[in-house]
Amino acid sequence: MPSSRAIGRIGDLSSITPWLPGRILDFGPGDGWPSLEVASFVEEVVGVDASERRVAECARNARRIGVQNASFIHVPAGNPLPFEKQTFDGSVAASSIENSPDPEAVLSEIFRVLRPGGCLRVSYESLRRYRGGQEREAYLNFDHLPHAAMVIHERHIEEEWAR
Ligand SMILES: C[S@@+](CC[C@H](N)C(=O)[O-])C[C@H]1O[C@@H](n2cnc3c(N)ncnc32)[C@H](O)[C@@H]1O
């Protein structure tokens, strides 16, 4: 039986199907998920991460496994995305938006750079177990959807590094 994490990750991949073979933005790829897997199915993937070390790691992993259509850019948390509006056909964000200091601003930026009809596929992890459960919650208001809850945790993204 696959774990719920594995199922979520398969969902990340299958969610790109309507966008083939477009340009995909990966917000917060970490060490390359899902950019490096998604790259096989699309024209181009651009990953933006607030950690320079993570960006370097993504690029290193791409070289290591021979992925040539994925690039990675360092964008400090809180900065606007360095793209024109309507640049991307779709976007993925795996366990990243809830880690950013201002998730609503991030969503707004992703919306700006998506083409009309482009979709964002978000997955997020429960941070309840981290740091003594000191998370806070934000509620995102969509005009046409019920409230969505997103758990947010205060983190220092620039200082983080995957061991
Ligand atoms: C928990 S990791 C997830 C990495 C990967 N997507 C995965 O699922 O394995 C969160 C990533 O989001 C990045 N991140 C958090 N806030 C960000 C922001 N405001 N802008 C860009 N990247 C951000 C972090 O640097 C980190 O690489």
The ligand as an SDF file (V2000), in Angstrom:
LIG
                    3D

 27 29  0  0  0  0  0  0  0  0999 V2000
    9.6320   21.4670    2.4940 C   0  0  0  0  0  0  0  0  0  0  0  0
   10.5720   22.0040    1.1230 S   0  0  0  0  0  0  0  0  0  0  0  0
    9.7270   21.1660   -0.1950 C   0  0  0  0  0  0  0  0  0  0  0  0
   10.6450   20.9170   -1.3340 C   0  0  0  0  0  0  0  0  0  0  0  0
   10.0330   20.0860   -2.4870 C   0  0  0  0  0  0  0  0  0  0  0  0
    8.9970   20.8140   -3.1840 N   0  0  0  0  0  0  0  0  0  0  0  0
    9.5340   18.7490   -1.9920 C   0  0  0  0  0  0  0  0  0  0  0  0
    8.3260   18.5480   -1.9580 O   0  0  0  0  0  0  0  0  0  0  0  0
   10.3640   17.8800   -1.6690 O   0  0  0  0  0  0  0  0  0  0  0  0
   10.0230   23.6970    0.9320 C   0  0  0  0  0  0  0  0  0  0  0  0
   10.7960   24.4660   -0.1220 C   0  0  0  0  0  0  0  0  0  0  0  0
   10.1110   25.7080   -0.3710 O   0  0  0  0  0  0  0  0  0  0  0  0
   11.0660   26.7400   -0.4120 C   0  0  0  0  0  0  0  0  0  0  0  0
   10.4020   28.0030   -0.0920 N   0  0  0  0  0  0  0  0  0  0  0  0
    9.7610   28.3250    1.0330 C   0  0  0  0  0  0  0  0  0  0  0  0
    9.2910   29.5980    0.9690 N   0  0  0  0  0  0  0  0  0  0  0  0
    9.6300   30.0640   -0.2320 C   0  0  0  0  0  0  0  0  0  0  0  0
    9.4300   31.3090   -0.8940 C   0  0  0  0  0  0  0  0  0  0  0  0
    8.7740   32.3340   -0.3270 N   0  0  0  0  0  0  0  0  0  0  0  0
    9.9080   31.4580   -2.1410 N   0  0  0  0  0  0  0  0  0  0  0  0
   10.5340   30.4190   -2.7410 C   0  0  0  0  0  0  0  0  0  0  0  0
   10.7770   29.2250   -2.1570 N   0  0  0  0  0  0  0  0  0  0  0  0
   10.3270   29.0460   -0.9220 C   0  0  0  0  0  0  0  0  0  0  0  0
   12.1250   26.3070    0.5980 C   0  0  0  0  0  0  0  0  0  0  0  0
   13.3780   26.9550    0.4100 O   0  0  0  0  0  0  0  0  0  0  0  0
   12.2030   24.8070    0.3410 C   0  0  0  0  0  0  0  0  0  0  0  0
   13.1070   24.4820   -0.6720 O   0  0  0  0  0  0  0  0  0  0  0  0
  1  2  1  0
  2  3  1  0
  2 10  1  0
  3  4  1  0
  4  5  1  0
  5  6  1  0
  5  7  1  0
  7  8  2  0
  7  9  1  0
 10 11  1  0
 11 12  1  0
 11 26  1  0
 12 13  1  0
 13 14  1  0
 13 24  1  0
 14 15  1  0
 14 23  1  0
 15 16  2  0
 16 17  1  0
 17 18  1  0
 17 23  2  0
 18 19  1  0
 18 20  2  0
 20 21  1  0
 21 22  2  0
 22 23  1  0
 24 25  1  0
 24 26  1  0
 26 27  1  0
M  CHG  2   2   1   9  -1
M  END
$$$$
